[in-house]
Amino acid sequence: MPREKRPPVVHVDEIAHRYSSYDTPFWARENTQPGRWHERGHGPAQYLSLSTDGAWAELIRNEELTTEDEVAMVSVQMWAVAVDQAMIIDYSTFERAEAAGFDPEALVDERYGRCQQEGARLRQLGFSGVLAPRARWPAPFSGRRSVASRATSFAGPDRAATPRTARRRGLGRPP
């Protein structure tokens, strides 16, 4: 697949969501674990979802919760964040990623290497983040993967999602 000279770029001005067991939803220092769009040691990366369901699905996936009883034990802060951020690459659909020359299967691959390489390339080019589908299960614990609608991951060393405001929504549990 040939690469476009410039991937599709958007300005994100929306409310996003993130769960966090800390006093803040944002990383101010290097992430301690690698993620889909960053490797350990590549600066702080912020991952947000444009829906609460997407944020909960990511928590369930990250914590490797596999039963309804395990999910029922979850109680963490859900944050709402007003995001106003330019220079975001739009890989929000498989079609957009493919049109830009990025393999859409990488967006939901269990191995993050291709997305981490792309994240490093995009940061080096000065982009602030990536709008991408959030890989999740379509039904609780079905084992089948699908793409959630309208979800986002922001990654970047210094210009990761710049919040206008962040507010704690209180303790919550996945639906």
PyRosetta script that sets phi, psi and omega in degrees:
from pyrosetta import init, pose_from_sequence

init()
pose = pose_from_sequence("MPREKRPPVVHVDEIAHRYSSYDTPFWARENTQPGRWHERGHGPAQYLSLSTDGAWAELIRNEELTTEDEVAMVSVQMWAVAVDQAMIIDYSTFERAEAAGFDPEALVDERYGRCQQEGARLRQLGFSGVLAPRARWPAPFSGRRSVASRATSFAGPDRAATPRTARRRGLGRPP")
pose.set_psi(1, 122.0)
pose.set_omega(1, 179.3)
pose.set_phi(2, -72.8)
pose.set_psi(2, 144.9)
pose.set_omega(2, 179.4)
pose.set_phi(3, -83.4)
pose.set_psi(3, 137.2)
pose.set_omega(3, 169.8)
pose.set_phi(4, -67.6)
pose.set_psi(4, 156.4)
pose.set_omega(4, 177.0)
pose.set_phi(5, -61.1)
pose.set_psi(5, -36.0)
pose.set_omega(5, -178.9)
pose.set_phi(6, -141.9)
pose.set_psi(6, 124.2)
pose.set_omega(6, 177.7)
pose.set_phi(7, -64.1)
pose.set_psi(7, 159.8)
pose.set_omega(7, 179.0)
pose.set_phi(8, -61.6)
pose.set_psi(8, 132.8)
pose.set_omega(8, -176.8)
pose.set_phi(9, -117.2)
pose.set_psi(9, 137.9)
pose.set_omega(9, 179.2)
pose.set_phi(10, -131.9)
pose.set_psi(10, 165.7)
pose.set_omega(10, 171.6)
pose.set_phi(11, -108.4)
pose.set_psi(11, 125.2)
pose.set_omega(11, 179.9)
pose.set_phi(12, -101.7)
pose.set_psi(12, 122.1)
pose.set_omega(12, 177.5)
pose.set_phi(13, -134.4)
pose.set_psi(13, 82.0)
pose.set_omega(13, -173.8)
pose.set_phi(14, -148.9)
pose.set_psi(14, 169.5)
pose.set_omega(14, 171.1)
pose.set_phi(15, -88.0)
pose.set_psi(15, 128.4)
pose.set_omega(15, 177.9)
pose.set_phi(16, -118.5)
pose.set_psi(16, 169.2)
pose.set_omega(16, -175.9)
pose.set_phi(17, -133.3)
pose.set_psi(17, 150.2)
pose.set_omega(17, 177.8)
pose.set_phi(18, -155.4)
pose.set_psi(18, 138.9)
pose.set_omega(18, 172.7)
pose.set_phi(19, -91.9)
pose.set_psi(19, 149.9)
pose.set_omega(19, 178.1)
pose.set_phi(20, -160.2)
pose.set_psi(20, 138.0)
pose.set_omega(20, 175.6)
pose.set_phi(21, -95.6)
pose.set_psi(21, 9.6)
pose.set_omega(21, 178.6)
pose.set_phi(22, -104.7)
pose.set_psi(22, 178.4)
pose.set_omega(22, 179.7)
pose.set_phi(23, -74.3)
pose.set_psi(23, -10.0)
pose.set_omega(23, -179.8)
pose.set_phi(24, -140.3)
pose.set_psi(24, 150.7)
pose.set_omega(24, 178.1)
pose.set_phi(25, -85.4)
pose.set_psi(25, -2.3)
pose.set_omega(25, -171.6)
pose.set_phi(26, -111.2)
pose.set_psi(26, 145.3)
pose.set_omega(26, 172.4)
pose.set_phi(27, -83.5)
pose.set_psi(27, 127.6)
pose.set_omega(27, 176.2)
pose.set_phi(28, -104.0)
pose.set_psi(28, -13.8)
pose.set_omega(28, 178.8)
pose.set_phi(29, -125.2)
pose.set_psi(29, 179.0)
pose.set_omega(29, -178.8)
pose.set_phi(30, -55.2)
pose.set_psi(30, 140.6)
pose.set_omega(30, 173.3)
pose.set_phi(31, -65.6)
pose.set_psi(31, 142.8)
pose.set_omega(31, -179.0)
pose.set_phi(32, -83.7)
pose.set_psi(32, -17.0)
pose.set_omega(32, 179.0)
pose.set_phi(33, -127.2)
pose.set_psi(33, 148.9)
pose.set_omega(33, 174.6)
pose.set_phi(34, -70.3)
pose.set_psi(34, 157.8)
pose.set_omega(34, 176.9)
pose.set_phi(35, -134.3)
pose.set_psi(35, -177.2)
pose.set_omega(35, -176.4)
pose.set_phi(36, -55.6)
pose.set_psi(36, -41.8)
pose.set_omega(36, -172.9)
pose.set_phi(37, -108.1)
pose.set_psi(37, 7.5)
pose.set_omega(37, 178.2)
pose.set_phi(38, -148.3)
pose.set_psi(38, 154.6)
pose.set_omega(38, 172.5)
pose.set_phi(39, -104.0)
pose.set_psi(39, 157.5)
pose.set_omega(39, 175.6)
pose.set_phi(40, -58.0)
pose.set_psi(40, 134.8)
pose.set_omega(40, 179.5)
pose.set_phi(41, 92.2)
pose.set_psi(41, 2.4)
pose.set_omega(41, 179.7)
pose.set_phi(42, -101.5)
pose.set_psi(42, 27.0)
pose.set_omega(42, 178.3)
pose.set_phi(43, 86.2)
pose.set_psi(43, 174.8)
pose.set_omega(43, 179.3)
pose.set_phi(44, -71.0)
pose.set_psi(44, 143.2)
pose.set_omega(44, 175.4)
pose.set_phi(45, -130.4)
pose.set_psi(45, 137.0)
pose.set_omega(45, -179.6)
pose.set_phi(46, -108.4)
pose.set_psi(46, 131.7)
pose.set_omega(46, 177.4)
pose.set_phi(47, -117.5)
pose.set_psi(47, 121.3)
pose.set_omega(47, -177.5)
pose.set_phi(48, -129.7)
pose.set_psi(48, 157.1)
pose.set_omega(48, 177.4)
pose.set_phi(49, -121.4)
pose.set_psi(49, 145.9)
pose.set_omega(49, 177.6)
pose.set_phi(50, -83.5)
pose.set_psi(50, 4.8)
pose.set_omega(50, 173.9)
pose.set_phi(51, -142.5)
pose.set_psi(51, 150.1)
pose.set_omega(51, 176.4)
pose.set_phi(52, -66.6)
pose.set_psi(52, -36.1)
pose.set_omega(52, 178.4)
pose.set_phi(53, -60.0)
pose.set_psi(53, -39.9)
pose.set_omega(53, 177.6)
pose.set_phi(54, -63.4)
pose.set_psi(54, -40.3)
pose.set_omega(54, 178.5)
pose.set_phi(55, -65.3)
pose.set_psi(55, -43.1)
pose.set_omega(55, 178.4)
pose.set_phi(56, -64.9)
pose.set_psi(56, -41.6)
pose.set_omega(56, 179.5)
pose.set_phi(57, -59.8)
pose.set_psi(57, -39.5)
pose.set_omega(57, 179.3)
pose.set_phi(58, -67.7)
pose.set_psi(58, -38.6)
pose.set_omega(58, 176.3)
pose.set_phi(59, -61.2)
pose.set_psi(59, -47.3)
pose.set_omega(59, -179.6)
pose.set_phi(60, -59.5)
pose.set_psi(60, -42.3)
pose.set_omega(60, -179.8)
pose.set_phi(61, -68.5)
pose.set_psi(61, -47.9)
pose.set_omega(61, -178.2)
pose.set_phi(62, -63.5)
pose.set_psi(62, -37.3)
pose.set_omega(62, -178.7)
pose.set_phi(63, -85.8)
pose.set_psi(63, -0.4)
pose.set_omega(63, 178.9)
pose.set_phi(64, 55.0)
pose.set_psi(64, 42.1)
pose.set_omega(64, 176.7)
pose.set_phi(65, -78.1)
pose.set_psi(65, 131.8)
pose.set_omega(65, -173.2)
pose.set_phi(66, -123.5)
pose.set_psi(66, -5.8)
pose.set_omega(66, 179.6)
pose.set_phi(67, -129.1)
pose.set_psi(67, 158.4)
pose.set_omega(67, 177.7)
pose.set_phi(68, -64.3)
pose.set_psi(68, -32.4)
pose.set_omega(68, 177.5)
pose.set_phi(69, -64.1)
pose.set_psi(69, -40.2)
pose.set_omega(69, 177.6)
pose.set_phi(70, -64.3)
pose.set_psi(70, -43.2)
pose.set_omega(70, 179.6)
pose.set_phi(71, -64.4)
pose.set_psi(71, -36.7)
pose.set_omega(71, -179.2)
pose.set_phi(72, -63.3)
pose.set_psi(72, -21.7)
pose.set_omega(72, 179.7)
pose.set_phi(73, -81.0)
pose.set_psi(73, -12.1)
pose.set_omega(73, -176.0)
pose.set_phi(74, -73.0)
pose.set_psi(74, 132.6)
pose.set_omega(74, 173.8)
pose.set_phi(75, -153.5)
pose.set_psi(75, 100.3)
pose.set_omega(75, -178.8)
pose.set_phi(76, -136.0)
pose.set_psi(76, 167.4)
pose.set_omega(76, 176.9)
pose.set_phi(77, -72.4)
pose.set_psi(77, 133.4)
pose.set_omega(77, 171.0)
pose.set_phi(78, -108.0)
pose.set_psi(78, 128.8)
pose.set_omega(78, -178.3)
pose.set_phi(79, -106.5)
pose.set_psi(79, 144.9)
pose.set_omega(79, 170.4)
pose.set_phi(80, -109.6)
pose.set_psi(80, 130.2)
pose.set_omega(80, -174.5)
pose.set_phi(81, -127.6)
pose.set_psi(81, 125.5)
pose.set_omega(81, 173.4)
pose.set_phi(82, -83.3)
pose.set_psi(82, 113.9)
pose.set_omega(82, -176.6)
pose.set_phi(83, -107.2)
pose.set_psi(83, 130.8)
pose.set_omega(83, 174.2)
pose.set_phi(84, -134.2)
pose.set_psi(84, 94.2)
pose.set_omega(84, -171.2)
pose.set_phi(85, -138.1)
pose.set_psi(85, 128.7)
pose.set_omega(85, 177.2)
pose.set_phi(86, -96.9)
pose.set_psi(86, 175.3)
pose.set_omega(86, 176.2)
pose.set_phi(87, 61.0)
pose.set_psi(87, 42.7)
pose.set_omega(87, 176.8)
pose.set_phi(88, -101.0)
pose.set_psi(88, 129.4)
pose.set_omega(88, 176.8)
pose.set_phi(89, -75.9)
pose.set_psi(89, 133.5)
pose.set_omega(89, -177.0)
pose.set_phi(90, -101.0)
pose.set_psi(90, 94.6)
pose.set_omega(90, 171.4)
pose.set_phi(91, -111.6)
pose.set_psi(91, 37.6)
pose.set_omega(91, -172.5)
pose.set_phi(92, -70.6)
pose.set_psi(92, -14.9)
pose.set_omega(92, 175.0)
pose.set_phi(93, -132.0)
pose.set_psi(93, 159.1)
pose.set_omega(93, 176.5)
pose.set_phi(94, -59.2)
pose.set_psi(94, -37.6)
pose.set_omega(94, -178.3)
pose.set_phi(95, -64.7)
pose.set_psi(95, -41.1)
pose.set_omega(95, 179.6)
pose.set_phi(96, -67.3)
pose.set_psi(96, -41.7)
pose.set_omega(96, 178.3)
pose.set_phi(97, -62.8)
pose.set_psi(97, -46.0)
pose.set_omega(97, -178.9)
pose.set_phi(98, -63.7)
pose.set_psi(98, -41.7)
pose.set_omega(98, 178.6)
pose.set_phi(99, -61.5)
pose.set_psi(99, -29.1)
pose.set_omega(99, 179.0)
pose.set_phi(100, -86.4)
pose.set_psi(100, -1.3)
pose.set_omega(100, 179.6)
pose.set_phi(101, 88.0)
pose.set_psi(101, 12.1)
pose.set_omega(101, 178.4)
pose.set_phi(102, -103.5)
pose.set_psi(102, 128.8)
pose.set_omega(102, -176.9)
pose.set_phi(103, -61.6)
pose.set_psi(103, 115.4)
pose.set_omega(103, -176.8)
pose.set_phi(104, -63.6)
pose.set_psi(104, -26.0)
pose.set_omega(104, 178.5)
pose.set_phi(105, -63.6)
pose.set_psi(105, -26.4)
pose.set_omega(105, 178.3)
pose.set_phi(106, -62.7)
pose.set_psi(106, -27.1)
pose.set_omega(106, -177.8)
pose.set_phi(107, -64.6)
pose.set_psi(107, -24.1)
pose.set_omega(107, -178.9)
pose.set_phi(108, -124.2)
pose.set_psi(108, 9.0)
pose.set_omega(108, 179.1)
pose.set_phi(109, -68.2)
pose.set_psi(109, 140.8)
pose.set_omega(109, 176.8)
pose.set_phi(110, -68.2)
pose.set_psi(110, -23.4)
pose.set_omega(110, 176.2)
pose.set_phi(111, -94.0)
pose.set_psi(111, 129.8)
pose.set_omega(111, -172.1)
pose.set_phi(112, -93.0)
pose.set_psi(112, -2.6)
pose.set_omega(112, -171.5)
pose.set_phi(113, -50.4)
pose.set_psi(113, -47.4)
pose.set_omega(113, -177.5)
pose.set_phi(114, -66.3)
pose.set_psi(114, -39.4)
pose.set_omega(114, 178.2)
pose.set_phi(115, -69.9)
pose.set_psi(115, -37.0)
pose.set_omega(115, 177.6)
pose.set_phi(116, -63.6)
pose.set_psi(116, -41.9)
pose.set_omega(116, 177.4)
pose.set_phi(117, -64.0)
pose.set_psi(117, -42.1)
pose.set_omega(117, 179.2)
pose.set_phi(118, -65.9)
pose.set_psi(118, -41.1)
pose.set_omega(118, 177.4)
pose.set_phi(119, -59.7)
pose.set_psi(119, -43.4)
pose.set_omega(119, 178.4)
pose.set_phi(120, -63.3)
pose.set_psi(120, -41.6)
pose.set_omega(120, 179.0)
pose.set_phi(121, -63.5)
pose.set_psi(121, -44.7)
pose.set_omega(121, -178.5)
pose.set_phi(122, -67.6)
pose.set_psi(122, -39.8)
pose.set_omega(122, 175.6)
pose.set_phi(123, -61.0)
pose.set_psi(123, -42.9)
pose.set_omega(123, 179.9)
pose.set_phi(124, -62.2)
pose.set_psi(124, -31.1)
pose.set_omega(124, 178.7)
pose.set_phi(125, -82.5)
pose.set_psi(125, -3.0)
pose.set_omega(125, 175.3)
pose.set_phi(126, 94.7)
pose.set_psi(126, 10.3)
pose.set_omega(126, 178.4)
pose.set_phi(127, -78.7)
pose.set_psi(127, 153.8)
pose.set_omega(127, -174.3)
pose.set_phi(128, -92.8)
pose.set_psi(128, -17.3)
pose.set_omega(128, -177.5)
pose.set_phi(129, 175.3)
pose.set_psi(129, -173.0)
pose.set_omega(129, -177.2)
pose.set_phi(130, -134.1)
pose.set_psi(130, 129.4)
pose.set_omega(130, 170.7)
pose.set_phi(131, -96.0)
pose.set_psi(131, 117.5)
pose.set_omega(131, -173.2)
pose.set_phi(132, -144.3)
pose.set_psi(132, 156.3)
pose.set_omega(132, 175.7)
pose.set_phi(133, -66.6)
pose.set_psi(133, 147.6)
pose.set_omega(133, 177.0)
pose.set_phi(134, -94.8)
pose.set_psi(134, 120.4)
pose.set_omega(134, 177.9)
pose.set_phi(135, -71.5)
pose.set_psi(135, 130.8)
pose.set_omega(135, 179.6)
pose.set_phi(136, -155.9)
pose.set_psi(136, 172.3)
pose.set_omega(136, 176.8)
pose.set_phi(137, -85.0)
pose.set_psi(137, 138.3)
pose.set_omega(137, -179.9)
pose.set_phi(138, -72.6)
pose.set_psi(138, -28.8)
pose.set_omega(138, 177.2)
pose.set_phi(139, -137.9)
pose.set_psi(139, 152.9)
pose.set_omega(139, -176.2)
pose.set_phi(140, -53.0)
pose.set_psi(140, 121.4)
pose.set_omega(140, 169.5)
pose.set_phi(141, 59.8)
pose.set_psi(141, 29.0)
pose.set_omega(141, -179.8)
pose.set_phi(142, -76.3)
pose.set_psi(142, -20.0)
pose.set_omega(142, -179.4)
pose.set_phi(143, 86.1)
pose.set_psi(143, -15.9)
pose.set_omega(143, 177.3)
pose.set_phi(144, -89.0)
pose.set_psi(144, 142.4)
pose.set_omega(144, -177.9)
pose.set_phi(145, -104.3)
pose.set_psi(145, 146.0)
pose.set_omega(145, 172.4)
pose.set_phi(146, -144.3)
pose.set_psi(146, -177.5)
pose.set_omega(146, -179.1)
pose.set_phi(147, -108.5)
pose.set_psi(147, 126.5)
pose.set_omega(147, 177.4)
pose.set_phi(148, -73.5)
pose.set_psi(148, 149.3)
pose.set_omega(148, 177.9)
pose.set_phi(149, -79.2)
pose.set_psi(149, 143.5)
pose.set_omega(149, 174.0)
pose.set_phi(150, 46.5)
pose.set_psi(150, 70.5)
pose.set_omega(150, 173.5)
pose.set_phi(151, -124.8)
pose.set_psi(151, 161.4)
pose.set_omega(151, -176.3)
pose.set_phi(152, -142.4)
pose.set_psi(152, 150.3)
pose.set_omega(152, 169.1)
pose.set_phi(153, -126.9)
pose.set_psi(153, 128.3)
pose.set_omega(153, 174.7)
pose.set_phi(154, -109.7)
pose.set_psi(154, 131.2)
pose.set_omega(154, 177.7)
pose.set_phi(155, -138.1)
pose.set_psi(155, 139.8)
pose.set_omega(155, 176.6)
pose.set_phi(156, 174.9)
pose.set_psi(156, 147.2)
pose.set_omega(156, -175.3)
pose.set_phi(157, -70.2)
pose.set_psi(157, -46.0)
pose.set_omega(157, -176.4)
pose.set_phi(158, -119.0)
pose.set_psi(158, -24.0)
pose.set_omega(158, -174.6)
pose.set_phi(159, -113.8)
pose.set_psi(159, 31.3)
pose.set_omega(159, 176.6)
pose.set_phi(160, -64.8)
pose.set_psi(160, 156.0)
pose.set_omega(160, -175.8)
pose.set_phi(161, -18.0)
pose.set_psi(161, 109.4)
pose.set_omega(161, 179.3)
pose.set_phi(162, -89.1)
pose.set_psi(162, 109.2)
pose.set_omega(162, -175.8)
pose.set_phi(163, -79.1)
pose.set_psi(163, 141.9)
pose.set_omega(163, 169.1)
pose.set_phi(164, -81.5)
pose.set_psi(164, -43.4)
pose.set_omega(164, 177.0)
pose.set_phi(165, -148.4)
pose.set_psi(165, 153.9)
pose.set_omega(165, 172.5)
pose.set_phi(166, -137.4)
pose.set_psi(166, 133.0)
pose.set_omega(166, 177.4)
pose.set_phi(167, -135.9)
pose.set_psi(167, 141.5)
pose.set_omega(167, -179.6)
pose.set_phi(168, -75.7)
pose.set_psi(168, 131.1)
pose.set_omega(168, -179.0)
pose.set_phi(169, -96.5)
pose.set_psi(169, 3.8)
pose.set_omega(169, 179.8)
pose.set_phi(170, 94.1)
pose.set_psi(170, 170.8)
pose.set_omega(170, 179.5)
pose.set_phi(171, -64.1)
pose.set_psi(171, 140.0)
pose.set_omega(171, -179.1)
pose.set_phi(172, -141.6)
pose.set_psi(172, 168.2)
pose.set_omega(172, 177.6)
pose.set_phi(173, -132.2)
pose.set_psi(173, 147.7)
pose.set_omega(173, 176.7)
pose.set_phi(174, -59.8)
pose.set_psi(174, 147.1)
pose.set_omega(174, 177.5)
pose.set_phi(175, -68.1)
pose.dump_pdb("model.pdb")
